[in-house]
Amino acid sequence: METAAHHQRTGTVKRRRWGGLRQQWKLLGLFEIEPQHEFYGLTCMMKEGLSAATQSSIDNAPTAELSDDDFKFQVTQIHKDFTMETFAGPVFASFRGSLGMTEQEYQQSLCSEHCYLQFISNSKSKADFFLTNDKRFFLKTQNKREIKFLLANLKIYLEHLRKYPHSLLVKFLGVHRIKIPHKRKKYFIVMQSVFYPDDRINARYDIKGCEVSRWTEPAPDGSQIIVVLKDLNFEGQFITLDRQRPWLLRQMEIDTHFLRRLHVLDYSLLLAYQPLHQDERHQSLSFATLIMRTKKSVNPGSSPVHAGTAAVPGAVPEEESVLLLSEVDGSCLKPENAPHGGTLQTCPGHTGLSSDTAELQDFRVQNRRLLPNLKNPLHVIDGPEQRYFIGIIDIFTVYSFKKRLEHFWKRLRHPGRSFSTVSPQTYCHRLCHWVQDHTK
């Protein structure tokens, strides 16, 4: 009887595992966190805590400019089985608004009745990754050191995004900590998913610009399991952008030099692509469409759906974006010269623009482009045949004494080969060179 019971239990476990695997295939490699899942309790707490935290920012919308105190602001909300702390809440609420996102839609996505999805990453990180059911936002557990690093550099991170609102850097939308009695505290962040919407994405890559441990076995043909491939998997391929290429090279240089200033390394360039539909290729834009997209490009937060949301700090005012269109001559910004996703440029020597117009001069030094009319325009670039999703993630690894030791050890172990643990300066230049060598 004992043996029969044992076999029955074993069979039940196997069926559960097989059922979970089938569910993973069904959801393109993502586990749905249902009541029997090990993270169900934690994700329910996350939802409940985030709902209350977001409701607080809905009820107390920031009206004045942010102060130093807002960056240090910390609120603890008590729930039945846990407490949740929200760090710099007014700052992140203001930033979400600058991206054209209302607090209500943010709350709806994070706190809907649908289960979160667990993303099983093939990275070496010990973090847990969750996706909202609509796949719009990532939630990722972080350690205390990483959270302290983010909060300490939050002001200059946001200043970088103010100066370069089309930055490729991942957008952090919230920092929280859950406390459960007699258990370890859980820190987690909320960020936008670079791969959104992911309906037709063919392949995903995590690029670091080196070769050691940068190969992943692809999923078998016909399999729907998501595998994030790496540098060596991409060899022989190119990101084909044509007119968009100079913009991407410049933005990579801007963003990686910023990370170099923070003394960080080991960040990744996320890359995915999908084929364009026939009607998405070589679009001819009407002048009205061009004006609408130009306004959105100079002020990405201005969405007709979200009237009243905050503008991207440092963005060119609407009347000046119209001035930009009306005063630029035929060689600069016309529908035939700015195809779908094309580069938005001004003429440096154009006499129609007043030389003392500081805002327009500021516009020129910011690396901007004509954004596509899509749900995730800051991370989407259209080439002639493919749509690319591109973003920089994992910006928390500081070049510490421990990392220096790791660098010397890897030099001995992998002589003549490139690996990820190098100085921030080398890492920055190498990743930029990778993009330069793999684009056309």
C-alpha positions in Angstrom: 0.0 0.0 0.0 2.8 2.3 0.9 4.5 1.6 -2.4 1.2 2.2 -4.3 0.7 5.5 -2.4 4.2 6.5 -3.2 3.8 5.8 -6.9 0.5 7.7 -6.9 2.1 10.7 -5.3 5.0 10.5 -7.8 2.6 10.3 -10.7 0.7 13.4 -9.4 4.0 15.3 -9.1 4.9 14.3 -12.7 1.5 15.3 -14.0 1.8 18.7 -12.3 5.3 19.2 -13.8 4.1 18.2 -17.2 1.0 20.4 -16.8 3.2 23.3 -15.8 5.5 22.7 -18.8 2.5 22.6 -21.2 1.3 25.8 -19.6 4.8 27.3 -20.2 4.6 26.3 -23.9 1.1 27.7 -24.2 2.3 31.1 -22.8 5.4 31.3 -25.0 7.8 30.3 -22.2 6.1 32.2 -19.4 4.6 30.5 -16.3 1.3 31.7 -15.2 1.4 32.2 -11.5 -1.7 30.4 -10.4 -2.7 29.5 -6.8 -0.5 26.4 -6.6 2.6 28.4 -7.8 5.3 29.0 -5.3 5.2 32.8 -5.9 1.5 33.1 -5.8 1.4 34.5 -2.3 4.2 37.0 -3.0 2.7 38.3 -6.2 -0.7 38.7 -4.5 1.0 40.9 -1.9 2.8 42.8 -4.6 -0.6 43.5 -6.3 -2.3 44.5 -3.1 0.6 46.8 -2.1 1.0 48.4 -5.5 -2.8 49.0 -5.7 -2.7 50.9 -2.4 0.5 52.8 -3.3 -0.8 53.8 -6.7 -4.1 54.9 -5.2 -2.2 57.1 -2.9 -0.5 58.9 -5.9 -3.9 59.1 -7.6 -5.5 60.8 -4.6 -2.4 63.0 -3.9 -1.2 63.9 -7.4 2.0 66.0 -7.3 1.3 69.6 -8.3 4.5 71.4 -7.5 8.0 70.8 -8.8 9.9 67.9 -7.2 12.1 68.7 -4.1 15.0 67.0 -2.6 12.6 65.6 0.1 10.6 63.9 -2.6 13.7 61.8 -3.6 14.0 60.7 0.1 10.3 60.2 0.6 9.4 56.8 2.0 5.9 55.6 2.8 4.9 52.5 4.7 1.4 51.0 4.2 0.2 48.3 6.5 -1.8 45.4 5.1 -3.2 42.3 6.7 -0.2 39.9 6.4 2.6 42.3 5.3 3.7 45.9 5.1 4.9 47.6 1.9 7.3 50.5 1.7 7.3 52.8 -1.4 10.5 54.8 -2.1 10.5 58.2 -3.8 6.8 57.7 -4.7 6.2 61.4 -5.9 9.3 61.2 -8.1 8.2 58.0 -9.8 4.6 59.2 -10.2 5.9 62.3 -11.9 8.1 60.3 -14.1 5.3 58.0 -15.1 3.2 61.0 -16.1 6.1 62.3 -18.2 5.9 59.1 -20.2 2.3 59.8 -21.1 1.1 57.2 -18.6 -1.9 57.8 -16.3 -1.8 56.4 -12.7 -5.1 54.7 -13.4 -3.8 52.7 -16.4 -0.6 51.9 -14.4 -2.7 50.6 -11.6 -5.0 48.7 -13.9 -2.0 46.9 -15.6 -0.2 46.1 -12.3 -3.2 45.2 -10.2 -5.7 43.6 -12.6 -7.4 40.3 -11.6 -5.3 38.4 -14.0 -2.3 36.5 -12.8 1.3 37.7 -13.2 3.6 35.7 -15.4 6.9 34.3 -14.2 9.7 34.8 -16.7 12.3 32.1 -16.4 15.6 33.8 -17.5 18.7 32.0 -18.6 20.9 34.7 -17.0 23.0 34.0 -14.0 21.1 36.5 -11.9 19.5 35.3 -8.7 16.6 37.7 -9.2 13.0 36.7 -9.8 11.3 38.1 -12.8 7.6 38.7 -13.2 5.5 40.2 -16.0 2.1 41.8 -15.8 -0.5 39.7 -17.6 -0.6 42.2 -20.5 3.3 42.0 -20.7 3.7 45.7 -20.4 5.6 45.9 -17.1 8.4 43.8 -15.6 8.7 43.4 -11.8 12.1 42.2 -10.7 13.5 41.4 -7.2 16.7 43.2 -6.3 19.1 43.1 -3.4 19.5 45.9 -1.0 22.8 47.2 -2.5 21.2 47.5 -6.0 18.2 49.4 -4.6 20.5 51.8 -2.6 22.5 52.4 -5.8 19.4 53.2 -7.8 17.9 55.6 -5.2 21.3 57.3 -4.7 21.6 57.9 -8.5 17.9 58.5 -9.2 18.2 62.2 -9.6 21.0 62.1 -12.2 19.3 59.1 -14.0 16.1 61.2 -14.4 18.2 64.2 -15.4 19.7 62.1 -18.2 16.3 61.2 -19.4 15.2 64.8 -19.3 18.1 65.8 -21.4 17.7 62.8 -23.8 14.0 61.8 -23.7 14.6 59.3 -26.5 17.2 57.4 -24.4 17.5 53.7 -24.8 17.9 53.2 -21.0 15.2 51.1 -19.4 12.5 53.2 -17.6 12.3 52.5 -13.9 8.8 53.2 -12.7 8.8 52.3 -9.0 10.9 50.9 -6.1 9.3 49.0 -3.2 10.0 46.7 -0.3 7.7 44.1 1.2 8.1 43.0 4.8 6.5 39.7 5.9 6.7 38.8 9.6 9.5 36.3 10.3 10.7 36.4 6.7 13.4 38.2 4.8 12.5 41.6 3.3 11.9 41.6 -0.5 13.0 44.6 -2.5 11.6 44.9 -6.0 11.4 47.4 -8.9 8.8 48.0 -11.6 10.1 48.9 -15.1 8.8 49.1 -18.6 9.3 46.0 -20.8 11.5 46.7 -23.8 9.8 43.9 -25.7 6.3 45.3 -25.7 4.1 44.5 -27.5 5.7 41.1 -28.2 3.0 39.5 -30.3 5.2 38.8 -33.4 8.7 38.9 -32.1 10.9 36.3 -33.8 14.0 36.3 -31.7 15.4 38.0 -28.6 19.0 38.7 -27.7 20.9 39.9 -24.7 24.1 41.6 -25.9 27.2 42.5 -23.9 29.7 42.9 -26.7 32.0 40.0 -25.6 32.5 36.2 -26.3 33.1 34.2 -23.1 29.8 32.5 -22.0 27.9 34.3 -24.7 26.3 31.4 -26.5 22.9 30.0 -25.7 21.5 26.8 -27.2 18.5 27.9 -29.4 15.1 26.4 -28.8 14.2 23.5 -31.1 12.5 24.4 -34.4 8.8 24.8 -33.8 9.1 25.2 -30.1 7.3 28.2 -28.6 9.6 28.4 -25.5 11.2 31.7 -25.1 15.0 31.6 -25.2 17.0 34.8 -24.9 20.0 34.4 -27.2 23.4 36.0 -26.8 26.2 37.7 -28.7 27.6 34.6 -30.4 24.2 33.6 -31.6 23.9 36.9 -33.4 27.1 36.6 -35.4 26.6 36.8 -39.1 23.5 39.0 -38.7 23.0 42.7 -38.9 20.5 45.3 -37.5 19.5 46.9 -40.8 18.2 50.4 -40.2 19.4 52.6 -43.1 18.6 56.2 -42.1 18.1 55.3 -38.5 21.6 54.0 -38.0 23.3 57.3 -37.2 20.7 58.0 -34.5 21.2 54.6 -32.9 25.0 54.9 -32.9 24.8 58.3 -31.3 22.3 57.3 -28.7 24.3 54.3 -27.7 27.3 56.6 -27.3 25.3 59.0 -25.1 23.8 56.3 -22.9 26.9 54.2 -22.4 29.0 57.3 -21.5 26.4 58.1 -18.9 26.8 54.6 -17.4 30.5 55.0 -17.6 30.2 58.1 -15.4 28.2 56.0 -12.9 31.2 53.5 -12.9 29.0 50.6 -13.9 29.5 47.6 -16.2 27.9 44.3 -17.2 24.7 46.0 -18.5 23.0 44.5 -21.5 21.7 45.7 -24.8 18.3 43.9 -25.3 17.5 43.3 -28.9 14.5 41.7 -30.6 13.0 41.9 -34.0 9.9 41.1 -36.1 9.1 41.4 -39.8 7.2 44.4 -40.9 3.9 43.8 -42.6 3.7 44.9 -46.2 1.5 47.9 -45.4 4.1 49.0 -42.7 6.9 49.3 -45.2 7.8 52.4 -47.1 4.8 54.3 -45.8 4.1 57.7 -47.3 3.1 60.0 -44.5 0.5 62.7 -44.9 1.6 66.1 -43.7 -1.1 66.0 -40.9 0.3 62.6 -39.8 3.8 64.0 -39.9 2.8 67.0 -37.7 1.1 64.7 -35.2 4.1 62.3 -35.0 6.5 65.3 -34.8 4.6 66.7 -31.8 4.7 63.3 -30.1 8.4 63.0 -30.9 9.4 66.3 -29.4 7.0 65.7 -26.4 6.6 61.9 -26.1 4.2 62.4 -23.1 1.6 64.3 -25.1 -0.9 61.6 -26.0 -4.4 62.7 -27.1 -5.7 59.7 -25.1 -4.0 61.0 -21.9 -4.8 64.7 -22.0 -3.5 66.5 -19.0 -0.6 64.3 -18.3 2.8 65.9 -17.6 5.2 66.6 -20.4 8.6 65.2 -20.7 10.8 67.6 -18.7 12.9 69.6 -21.1 10.7 68.9 -24.1 10.2 71.5 -26.8 6.8 73.3 -26.3 4.1 72.5 -28.7 4.1 75.9 -30.5 7.8 75.5 -31.1 7.3 72.0 -32.6 4.9 73.7 -35.1 7.5 76.4 -35.7 10.0 73.6 -36.4 7.8 72.1 -39.0 6.8 75.4 -40.7 10.4 76.8 -40.9 12.4 73.8 -42.0 13.1 73.6 -45.7 12.8 70.7 -48.1 16.1 69.0 -47.3 15.3 68.6 -43.6 11.9 67.3 -42.6 9.4 66.3 -45.2 7.3 63.1 -45.5 9.5 61.7 -48.2 12.6 62.4 -46.1 11.2 61.1 -42.9 9.7 57.6 -43.5 7.9 55.6 -40.8 10.3 55.7 -37.9 12.7 58.0 -39.8 15.2 60.3 -38.2 13.8 63.7 -37.1 16.4 66.3 -37.9 16.8 70.0 -38.1 19.3 71.9 -40.3 22.1 73.3 -38.1 22.6 76.3 -40.3 19.0 77.1 -41.2 18.5 80.8 -41.3 14.8 80.6 -40.4 15.5 79.7 -36.8 16.6 82.4 -34.4 20.1 81.7 -33.1 19.1 82.8 -29.6 16.2 80.4 -29.3 17.6 78.3 -26.5 14.9 75.7 -26.6 15.5 74.9 -30.3 19.2 74.8 -29.8 18.6 72.4 -27.0 16.4 70.4 -29.3 19.3 70.1 -31.7 21.8 68.7 -29.2 19.3 66.1 -27.9 19.4 63.0 -30.0 15.8 62.8 -31.2 14.1 61.0 -33.9 10.6 60.8 -35.4 8.9 58.3 -33.2 6.7 55.6 -34.6 3.0 55.7 -33.8 3.2 52.6 -31.5 2.6 51.6 -27.9 6.3 51.5 -27.0 7.9 54.1 -29.3 11.0 54.9 -27.3 12.3 51.3 -27.7 11.0 50.7 -31.2 13.0 51.4 -34.4 11.7 50.5 -37.8 14.2 49.5 -40.5 13.2 48.8 -44.2 12.2 45.2 -43.5 12.2 44.6 -39.7 10.9 46.3 -36.6 13.6 46.3 -33.8 13.0 46.5 -30.1 16.1 47.9 -28.4 16.9 48.9 -24.8 19.7 49.0 -22.2 19.0 47.1 -18.9 20.8 45.8 -15.8 22.7 49.0 -14.8 23.4 48.1 -11.2 26.9 46.4 -11.3 29.5 48.8 -10.0 33.2 48.2 -10.8 34.2 47.4 -7.2 37.3 45.9 -5.8 35.7 42.5 -6.1 35.0 43.1 -9.8 38.6 44.2 -10.3 39.8 40.9 -8.8 37.3 39.0 -11.0 38.8 40.9 -14.0 42.3 39.7 -13.3 41.2 36.1 -12.7 39.3 36.1 -16.0 42.3 37.4 -17.8 44.3 34.4 -16.6 41.5 32.0 -17.3 40.5 33.3 -20.8 43.8 34.7 -22.3 43.1 36.5 -25.6 39.3 36.3 -25.3 36.8 39.0 -24.5 34.7 38.7 -21.3 32.2 40.9 -19.5 34.2 41.9 -16.4 36.3 44.8 -17.7 36.6 48.5 -16.7 33.5 50.7 -17.3 35.5 52.6 -19.9 36.4 49.5 -21.9 32.9 48.1 -21.5 31.3 51.3 -22.8 33.6 51.5 -25.9 33.3 47.8 -26.6 29.5 47.7 -26.6 29.4 50.8 -28.9 31.8 49.1 -31.3 29.6 46.0 -31.3 26.6 48.0 -32.3 28.7 49.8 -35.0 29.9 46.5 -36.4 26.5 44.9 -36.4 24.4 47.6 -37.9 24.0 48.9 -41.5 
